[in-house]
Each structure stands twice: as structure tokens, then as C-alpha cells.
């Protein structure tokens, strides 16, 4: 699966969970934060796509995805980061 397709799958997953992905540019890593009592994932568009996907995987592995349909490739991608025990 292409990186852009994988990123799109993360966007769909965030919609299912009711989490907004905010895209920005700047001197920051990215990740989950709370903004006005709403959980958001901040995505740094200046970072390489590999980094952006890693941040999304690490963020989503914190959620219980057992009862949510996640494309098998995306679930595997997230689980690979869980096995790294970050």
C-alpha cells in the first residue's frame, strides 16, 4: 500500500473515532493533544511521510480498536509499532 493511501486510511480511522487530524507546518513533532476539550492529532506537514505515519500509528495504538473495523494492512501497521514497545 502506498504511503498516501495508508495516510488516508488513518484519516478514515480518525473519523470513526471522532478524532480530528489538524495539519500544520512548524517546528514541532506532532502527536495527540487536547484543544478546547477536544482530542486532536497534530500532523506536521513539513515532516517526511514516514515520520507522519509513525506518529499516527503510535497515537492510534493507544486506542482500543478491537470493536472497530480497521483495514488489515492498517491494523498490521499499527501493531508493528506496538511490538516495538515504544
Buried (B, 14 or more C-beta within 10 A) or exposed (E): EEEEEBBEBBEEBBEEBEBBBEEEEEEEEBBBEEEEEEBBBBBBEEBEEEBBBBBBBBBBBEBEBEEEEBBEEBBEBBEEBEEEEE
